Amino acid sequence: MAKGRIFLIFHGRFPGEKAASVFTAKSAEAFADAGLEVTVLAPRRIGRAKETPEEYFGVKGTFRVVYISVLDLFPIRFFKNIAFTVSYLLFSAGVWVYLISRASRDANIYSNEALPLLFASLFFKQTFYEVHDFPRSSVMHRMLVSRVRGIIATNRWKRDELVRRFRVAREKILYEPNAVDAFRFGSAVGNAVRQKLPLPTGTVVVGYAGTLKTMDMEKGIQTLLEAMAALPPRFRCLIIGGLRQDIESYREESKKLGISDRVVFAGWMHYDSVPEHLAACDVLVAPFPKTPHYDLYMSPMKLFEYMAVGKPIVASRLKSIEEILDDSNAFLVSPDDSKALAEGIMAAVSDSSAQARAQRAREAVQSHSWHKRAERILGFLGTY
């Protein structure tokens, strides 16, 4: 059993509706289950949920959350352009003060937040950088990757580019993709959801889960709606998640396409309710567009959730996705192409190999549980 203490630094609303917040909660729970004393350091933001992480995410209350005071200017439109910078700088300084005063020098400091981790690396040897967005070739990032003890890369492209661009020794990098609660998603039943929502018997339900935009970047929802318009009327679309303004925008688009009666926007829901909604679908889609962010940087949590549910998956053929899925366990289609997406969805319903592909995806994801991920990372951190 692992022993020691680990601090997870997260500059975002916690609890919050975004995948990064879920990621932090599930990682903290898994590290705690492995025997570590876990503390999450997050900013005291105005917009964070009032529930505890265990209420909001359905996780066990086995880790501590410490909120670092910041000046939260996000709700004030006039300060929109500087709100993030002000919050980030104050949070980084606050984290540094907290760690210096409360953490022992042998504690593990773990984060994907570059600046607070750089500050921590000046005083703590056990600092570990989990790379989500690829770091810029700035002085700060070059200092960071040279100072931290280890780096966790969530896909192979980032691992290889860290070696090539930053001259990081390969043995200093652990390749470790995203993860899922395989049992929770794998055991979900969606009958009650289909009865509750307007998803009549005999319809084919095409599901999508997650935010509808990331950092104001499209995630392929427009392509999905256009694909739905090209499919027969028996195909319905269930979209889970999304901010209110994004939902309203895409609802208007579905009206223009004449499919508003075939698209159900379930909206945001507690994470613990997502498995049943995915299980209510016949096909699950990840229609990411081809941009550097989606093609090269991401390791989307939704793909692992889709795989665990055991339904046929249709996804964009991107480098980041092909690390996780291939033509043996999913239907990969050209990105930004509504016709190709519609054909992929039709194949996922009618192809004789569809269920076998779904089963292979389900089997493949078993090694990507949160607990197994935490064990591999802790082995890398040297805490075993």
Secondary structure, DSSP 4 states (H G I P E B T S, - for coil): ---SEEEEE--S-SS-SSHHHHHHHHHHHHHHHTT-EEEEEEE--TTS-SS-HHHHH---S-SEEEEEP----TT-GGGHHHHHHHHHHHHHHHHHHHHHHHS-TT-EEEES-HHHHHHHHTT-S-EEEEESSPPPSSHHHHHHHHHSSEEEESSHHHHHHHHHHH---GGGEEE----B-HHHHHT---HHHHHHTT--TTPEEEEEES-SEETTEE-SHHHHHHHHHHS-TTEEEEEE---HHHHHHHHHHHHHTT-GGGEEEEE---GGGHHHHHHT-SEEEE----SHIIIII---HHHHHHHHHT--EEEE--HHHHTT--TTTSEEE-TT-HHHHHHHHHHHHH-TTHHHHHHHHHHHGGGGBHHHHHHHHHHHHT--
